[in-house]
Amino acid sequence: MTAVATATTASPTSASPSPRQVWSRTRGLLFALLLLVAAGIVLATARSGDQHGRLDPRSADKHGSRAVAELLKDRGVSVRVTTTLDDTTAATGPDTTLLVTAPNLLTPHQQDELRAATTDSAGRTVLLAADPLSVDALVPGVHASSSGPVAARAPQCSLPAARTAGDADAGGFRYTADGLDTIGCYPSDNLPTVLLVQEKSAGDTVLLGSPDLLYNNRLASHGNASLALQLLGSRPHLVWYLPSLADPSAARNDEGVDDGSGDERSFVDLIPSGWLWGTLQLAVAALLAAIWRARRLGPLVTERLPVAIRASEATEGRARLYRKANARDRAASSLRSATRTRLASLIGVSPRDAHSPSALLPAVSARLSTAEGGLDTLLFGPEPADDAALVRLADQLDTLEREVRTS
């Protein structure tokens, strides 16, 4: 009993871990976290020159187009990457091929500006997977129909570039023209998926129903490389236009004034979809981990200890737990219950009446040589107000038990 009281008044360091202990427990986790961050930075730095976007001529991944860009450079064609409409239209000319990788991302005003810049340029414009709305704006008189599967197809046309390349991966959107000088190749269900439109200004426009033949992982298949090099390398300069949502021209209206529409996207719209899926997966993993580590419901199971523990160590350990939880009520209740049980066996009170004030208190008073007041408060009173009161209670219970034993 004295051990319980003594342990209860131990210094805070007996129950709380020291800074050195905290550091010893957490340094492994901190080191692993630091190593993970460093590895991520190293990988991001190492791959920053290779990882860009889909159809990006600087990207070496499977959906990039670095391979075809390097082949064009080897043939003496200069490749310039642009991400804004102003830079793109300024670079157009009779000795330039303009490749628009995502014409469907352009706003109607951007499409009108692009059409006006390319109409009189006498150069070549190549549009990838242009949908019906984009085709109507960029190539008036041409219509796009529903997309089809991408597969190796025969050219079945008189276009020299297609006849030289032979079979190539084609598909996607199919095109038809009304009253225009066109050549249609690689048909799908009798409609061409590659269409060359001859412009009045000696320039031309090439519509590719699918961009697949420009991907790094498909360039070596069939005649993809030959067709890509001939379509994109007919002029000494190639402008590779990657439309961007951050392009200031996207916010301009038909009068050329910024209408602020480019700022209407929410924060969630600015987050890439990969990060949203990653966050969802982490949330699911955290939920599963919480379920795995949560407290199980059910009855307590008594297990035998693998080693013998001295009573003093068990008492001191429980006292530390009580002190850490600030559970003076439980500590006082444990001390009083143990004292009542031992007193009952000394004065002949049955164990079932040991915790009954009406049975225990008169028997204890009869064994004391002197009148002892406050027995009911001592054995059945409220919880101590502070640690000092708990220590006094332990001392008083020890004194009472000694008096009963010696009486």
ABEGO torsion letter per residue (X at the ends): XAAAAAAAABBAAAABBBAAAAAAAAAAAAAAAAAAAAAAAAAAAAAAAABBBBGBAABABAABAAAAAAAAAAAGBBBBBBABAAAAAAABBAABBBBBABAAABBAAAAAAAAAAAAAAGBBBBBBGBBAAAAAAABBGBBBBBBBBBBBBBAGBABAAAAAAEBBBBEEBBBBBBGBBBBBBGBBGGBBABBBBBBAAGBBBBBBABAAAABAAAAABEAAAAAAAAAAAABABBBBBBBBAABAAAABBAAGBBAGAAAABBAAAABBAAAAAAAAAAAAAAAAAAAAABBBBEBBBBBBBABBBBAAAAAAAAAAAAAAAGBAAAAAAAAAAAAAAAAAAAAGBBAAAAABAAAAAAAAAAABABBBBGAAAAAABBBBABAAAAAAAAAAAAAAAAAAAAX
